[in-house]
């Protein structure tokens, strides 16, 4: 479920004005959870500003811990994830001098977050989460595969 979320997020960020990609991402959220509205607003903001994003060459995420509090059909679980983010946000509508991509943000950071998952209509859905730690300008996540 966590991997599906990251794939859907990257796909939506690549073309935030693509309704199908954004709907796929939103389908992973609970219907009335706070995360759904926040991510919808974020993608709408990117689309309105004609900003898109792509993964960087070294970024990754690592699921550090998964805890299942309740089993289905009333499942509740948390996933603690560390993400090294070297994604690039760029102007999707205009190019710079010589046709060069206009980079808006290519800062690196790492974040440890807890994602809350619940069962809704027989499927695991993201219900929200919180950032536990954040480090700007560096990778503080454990190495991939550890």
C-alpha positions as CSV (number, residue, x, y, z in Angstrom):
1,X,0.0,0.0,0.0
2,X,2.8,2.4,0.8
3,X,4.6,1.7,-2.4
4,X,1.4,2.2,-4.4
5,X,1.0,5.6,-2.7
6,X,4.5,6.7,-3.7
7,X,4.1,5.6,-7.3
8,X,0.7,7.4,-7.6
9,X,2.2,10.5,-6.0
10,X,5.1,10.6,-8.5
11,X,2.8,10.0,-11.4
12,X,0.5,12.8,-10.4
13,X,3.4,15.2,-9.7
14,X,4.7,14.6,-13.2
15,X,1.5,15.9,-14.7
16,X,-0.6,17.5,-12.0
17,X,-3.2,18.7,-14.4
18,X,-3.9,15.2,-15.5
19,X,-7.2,14.4,-13.9
20,X,-6.8,10.6,-14.1
21,X,-3.4,10.7,-12.4
22,X,-4.6,12.9,-9.6
23,X,-7.8,10.8,-9.2
24,X,-5.7,7.7,-8.9
25,X,-3.7,9.3,-6.1
26,X,-6.8,10.6,-4.4
27,X,-8.4,7.1,-4.6
28,X,-5.7,5.9,-2.1
29,X,-7.0,8.3,0.6
30,X,-10.0,7.9,2.9
31,X,-13.1,9.7,1.5
32,X,-13.3,12.2,4.4
33,X,-9.8,12.3,5.8
34,X,-7.7,15.5,6.1
35,X,-5.0,14.2,3.8
36,X,-7.2,13.9,0.8
37,X,-8.1,17.6,0.7
38,X,-4.5,18.6,1.3
39,X,-3.1,16.6,-1.5
40,X,-5.9,17.6,-3.9
41,X,-5.1,21.3,-3.1
42,X,-1.4,20.7,-3.6
43,X,-1.9,19.1,-7.0
44,X,-4.4,21.8,-8.0
45,X,-1.9,24.5,-7.0
46,X,0.9,22.9,-9.1
47,X,-1.4,22.6,-12.1
48,X,-2.6,26.2,-11.8
49,X,1.0,27.4,-11.6
50,X,2.0,25.0,-14.4
51,X,4.6,23.4,-12.2
52,X,5.5,19.7,-12.4
53,X,8.0,17.5,-10.7
54,X,10.2,14.5,-11.4
55,X,12.2,12.2,-9.1
56,X,15.9,13.1,-8.7
57,X,18.6,10.6,-9.5
58,X,19.3,9.5,-5.9
59,X,16.0,9.8,-4.1
60,X,14.3,6.9,-2.4
61,X,12.1,6.0,0.5
62,X,12.5,3.3,3.1
63,X,9.7,1.7,5.1
64,X,11.3,1.6,8.6
65,X,8.4,0.1,10.5
66,X,4.9,-1.1,9.9
67,X,2.5,-1.7,12.8
68,X,-0.9,-3.2,12.5
69,X,-3.2,-2.2,15.3
70,X,-6.4,-3.9,14.0
71,X,-6.8,-6.5,11.3
72,X,-9.4,-6.2,8.5
73,X,-12.3,-5.6,8.2
74,X,-11.6,-2.8,10.6
75,X,-8.0,-2.6,9.9
76,X,-5.7,0.2,11.2
77,X,-2.0,0.4,10.6
78,X,0.8,2.9,10.6
79,X,3.9,2.9,8.4
80,X,7.0,4.9,9.5
81,X,8.8,5.9,6.3
82,X,12.0,7.8,5.8
83,X,12.2,9.6,2.4
84,X,15.3,11.1,0.8
85,X,13.8,13.7,-1.5
86,X,15.9,15.1,-4.4
87,X,13.0,15.7,-6.7
88,X,13.0,18.6,-9.1
89,X,10.1,21.0,-9.5
90,X,10.2,22.8,-12.8
91,X,8.2,25.1,-15.0
92,X,6.1,22.8,-17.2
93,X,4.9,25.5,-19.5
94,X,8.0,27.5,-20.3
95,X,11.6,26.9,-21.2
96,X,14.6,29.0,-20.4
97,X,17.3,30.4,-22.7
98,X,18.3,27.8,-25.3
99,X,15.3,25.6,-24.4
100,X,16.8,24.8,-21.0
101,X,14.4,23.6,-18.3
102,X,13.5,26.2,-15.7
103,X,14.1,24.7,-12.3
104,X,11.9,26.1,-9.6
105,X,13.2,23.9,-6.7
106,X,15.8,21.2,-6.6
107,X,16.7,21.4,-2.9
108,X,17.3,18.1,-1.2
109,X,15.8,17.0,2.2
110,X,15.0,13.9,4.2
111,X,11.8,13.3,6.1
112,X,10.7,10.7,8.6
113,X,6.9,10.5,8.6
114,X,4.2,8.2,10.0
115,X,1.4,7.4,7.6
116,X,-2.0,6.2,9.1
117,X,-3.8,3.6,7.1
118,X,-7.4,2.3,7.7
119,X,-9.7,-0.1,6.0
120,X,-12.5,1.6,4.0
121,X,-14.8,-0.3,1.8
122,X,-12.6,-3.3,2.0
123,X,-9.4,-1.6,0.9
124,X,-6.5,0.0,2.8
125,X,-6.7,3.8,2.5
126,X,-4.4,6.6,3.7
127,X,-6.1,8.5,6.5
128,X,-3.4,11.0,7.3
129,X,0.0,11.2,8.9
130,X,2.5,13.5,10.5
131,X,6.1,14.4,10.0
132,X,8.3,13.1,12.8
133,X,11.7,14.5,11.7
134,X,12.9,16.7,8.8
135,X,16.4,17.5,7.7
136,X,17.1,20.1,5.0
137,X,20.0,19.8,2.6
138,X,21.0,16.3,3.5
139,X,20.1,12.6,3.5
140,X,19.6,11.4,7.0
141,X,17.6,8.2,6.0
142,X,19.1,4.8,6.5
143,X,20.7,3.4,3.4
144,X,18.5,1.7,0.8
145,X,18.1,-2.0,1.5
146,X,18.9,-1.7,5.2
